[in-house]
Amino acid sequence: MHTVHTRLHGGILKRLLIAIAIALVLALVAGVLMIDSIARTGINAAGTYALGVPTSVKEVSIGLLSGESSIQGLAVDNPAGFADAKILTLDRVQLGAGISTILGERIVVDRVALTGLTLDLEKHADGTLNVTKLVDHLKEVTGSSDTKEPAAMGESKEVVIKELRLEKIRVNLRNMVGGKSGVIEVNLPDLILRDLSSKGGVDVLTSEISGVVLGSVMEAVLAANIEGLGADVIGGLRGAVDGVGSVIPASLKDAVSKGIQDAGSALEGVGKLLGTETKKLLDDAGKSLQEGVGNALDGIFGGKK
């Protein structure tokens, strides 16, 4: 009788352990599936907080075991009062970092690649640039790099990005140098930034990386010396770049400067190519204006005799 009871008890215990194991596996699978959704929600919130305008991503994939994670379809809304719906879109972000490198106090990311980045720079009728609105908000939420209060020790983490690549960059210059519908497309060379370091919470990291990306692209536009950009536009871009410089530490500013310097010859080529195109567009615009004035005068004075 005792043997039968022991076997019965052992069978129940075995089934209970199996049930617990299955429950743990299901919980683990559910957790892994939820990680992507949680990450997407976190990115949306962090981007909106840092930039002051709605920010969203379509899809996030976290590779816990593979060490390869990705973000698809990031979009940043334009500030109110500007023509285009989005100021920045990004097709894909690829991040290389194993699970062991992101659990400690020092997070090391081997590579981050931002592919298909489009920045829509627009000048408002009052002369202000849309990107200035984003930079002003960055300054508000972070303060200058010299006056920022450090995060509490328990919350602070150091994030090191060994290589940040900006690939397939396109900048739309809207209402700045003429062209079809007032827009000229500028395709910039790839930019590679190395050894980026940030200390603080998620909000600090998001703000500083956002500043690095915006600052790098604007610096590249300025370095290209695009013919036809007015002094007010150049001044606005330079002011925005300086604003970014006030919210990121010196080490990040140095990394941006080095990346722009390394792309110097390629950026000069962009400026020369666009110089010819913008000159033609401006000449054509001038001819159209002249013809329009002539036709109007002909109409006033009864046409040509």
N, C-alpha and C positions, 0 to 999 in steps of 0.2 A: 504493500500500500504506500509506504514511504517512497519507494522507487518511482511509482506511478505519479505521485504528487510532485516529486522532484523534476521528473521529465516534463510534466505539465507546466510547472513554474518556469523551467528553462525554456520551453517553447514560447510561452507568453513573453518572457524577457527578450528572447531573440527577435520575435516579431516587433516588440516595442522599439528595440534598437534599430531595426530595419526601417521602421516608420519614422523614427527620429532622423536617421541618415537621409531618407528621402526628403523629409521636410527641410533639412539643412541644404540639400542640393537645390531644391526648388527655391528656397529663400535666396541662395547664392545666385541662381540664374535670374531671378526677379530683380535682385540688386544690381547685377551687371546690366540688365536691360534698362533699369531706371537710371543708371549713371549717366547715359547719354542725354536723357530728358532733363535730369537735374543740371547737367553741365550747360545745356542749351539755355535753360532758364537763368542760370547764373551769369552767362555771357551777356544775355540780353539786358539784365539788370545792371551789370557792371559797366557795359558800354553806354547805356542811357545815363547812368550817374556821372560818368567821366566827361561825356561830351554835351550833355544837356539837351539832347534831342533823341527821339525814339531810335533804338538800335536793335536789330534782329538778326538771327541766323536761321537758315532753313534746316540744317542737319548738323549734328555733332556725333562723332564716333570716337570713343575712348578706347585705345588699345592697351588694356591692363597687362596683357602678357606679351604682345608683339612689340610694345614700345613705340608704336606708330599711331598717332591720333590725328584727326582731321576735323576741320570745320568747313561746311559748304554754305555758300550764298549769304555772306554777311552784308548787311545794308544799313547805312546811316542816313536818316532823314535830313533834308535841307532845313536850315532854320526858317522860320516863318517869314514870308515876304519875298522869297526868291522863286525863280521860275521852275527849275527842275525839281522833281519829287525827292531825289536823293543827291546828297553831296558826295557820298563815297559808297562804292560797291566793291566787293571782293569775291572773286569766284571761289577760291579755295585757300585754306590755310593747312599746311602739313607740319606736324610737330613731332620731332624725334626725341623721346625721353622714356626710359624704362620705369616701371613702377618703383624700383629701388631708389631711383634718383629723385623722386618727387615726394617721398614720405618724410625726409629729414628736415632739419632746420635750413639746410642749404640745398636748394633745388637746382640741378644742373640740366640744362636742355642743350643737346648737341646741335640741333638745327631747327630753325623755323623758316618755312618758305611761304611767302605770301604771293600767290599767283593770280593774275588777272585783276589788278587793282586799277579802278577808274576813279579819279578825283575831278569833280565838276566845280571849277573855280568860276564864280560869277560876281560881277560888279553890279550892285544895285543902282537905281537911278540917282540915289543920293551920294554915290561914290564909294560906299562901304563894300567890303568883300565878305562873302558868306563865311569863308574860313576864319575870318577874324572873330565871328560870333562863337565858334567852337573853341578857339584859343582863349578868348576871354573867360569862357566857362571853365576851361581847364585851370586857369589861374585862380578862379574863385574857389574851386573845390580842393585845390592842393596848396595854394599859397606859393610863394617863391621857394626855390630849392634851398635858399639860405635861411629862410625863416620857418620852414615846416617843422612841426613838432614830430619827433620820432615816435613810431608806434610803440605800444607797450611791449616789454620783452617777450611775454608769452605769445603775442600775436605776430611778432616780427619774423619774417623769413627773408633770406637772401635768395634771389633768383638770378642765375647766370645763364645767359644765352650765348653759346659759343659762336654761332653764325646765324644772322638774320638776313634772308634773301628777299628782295622785292623784285618780282619778275613780271614781265608784260605789263608795264605801267603805262596808263594812258591818262592824260590830263586834258580836259575840255576847258578852253578859255572862252567864257561866255560874256558877250558885251564888252570885250577888251580890245580886240584888234580887227574887228570886222569879220568877213567870211560869211558863208551861207548860214542864214538865220542867226547871225551874230556869234557863231561858234567856230573856233578853230581847234582841231584835234592835234595834240602833241604826243607822240610816242617816245617815251624816254627809255634809255638803256637800263638794263638790270642794275640794281644797287645792292651791294653786299656790305653789311655791317658786322663787325666782329667784336667779341668779348664785351657784351652788354651786361651790366650788373644793376640790379634794383633791390632795395631793401624796404620792407614794409608789408602791409596787408594787400589783399586783392585789389582794393580801390587804388592804392598807390601804384601798384604794378600796371593796372589797366590805364591809368592816367599817363604814366610815364611812357609806356609803349605806344599809346595813341599819339602822344607828343612826338616821339621819335619818328613814327611813320609819316605823320603830317609834315613835320619839320624837314625830313629827308626829301620828300617829293617837292615841297616848295623851294628848298635850297637848290634842287636839281633844275627847276624851272628858271630860277634866277641865274644859275651858272650857265645855262644854255644861251643866255644873251639874245633872247628872241626879239627880232626887230618888230617894232610896232607897238610894243607894250609901253603905255604912257608912264610918265613919272609918278602919277598918282597910284597906278597899279603896282609899279615896282616898290613904291614906298609902302603901300598896304601889305604886300607880300613880305617885305623886309621887316615891317613891324610885327607881323604874325610870327615870323621865324624867331624874332627876338623874344616875343611872348612865350613861345615854346621853350626857348632857352632859359626862361625864368622858372619853369616848372620841372625841369629835368636836371639831375646832377651833372657836374663837370665831366665825369667819365662818359656819360651818354652823349654829351655835346661833342666830345672829342671823337667818339666812334662815328657820329654822323658826319663830322667834318672830314674824317679819313675816308669814309665811303664815297663822299662827293668828290674828293680829290682823286681817288682811284678811278673814278668814272669820267674824269675831266675831259680827255680827248674825245670820248664818245659823245659827251654833252655838247662840246663845241661843234661837232658834226651836225647835231640836231639843230643848233642855232643857225648854222649856215644854210641848211636845207630849208628851214622854215623862213629864213630871211628872204629867200627868193619867192617863196609861195605867198608870204604875207604882203610883200611889196606888190606883187601882181594883184592880190585881192584888194589892197588899198587903192592901187591905181585904177582898177576896174570900178571900185566904189566911187572914186572921184570922177571918172568919166560918166558914170550913170547919173551922178548928182548934177554934173555940168549939163548933160543932155536934158535932164528933167527941168532944170532952170531955163534952158534955152527954149524948150517946148512950151513952158508956161508963159514966157515972154512973148513967143510967137502968138499964143492964144490971146494974150492981152491986147497986142497991137495988130490983130487981124491976120496973123500968119505971114509967111514969107511972100514977097512979091516977085 
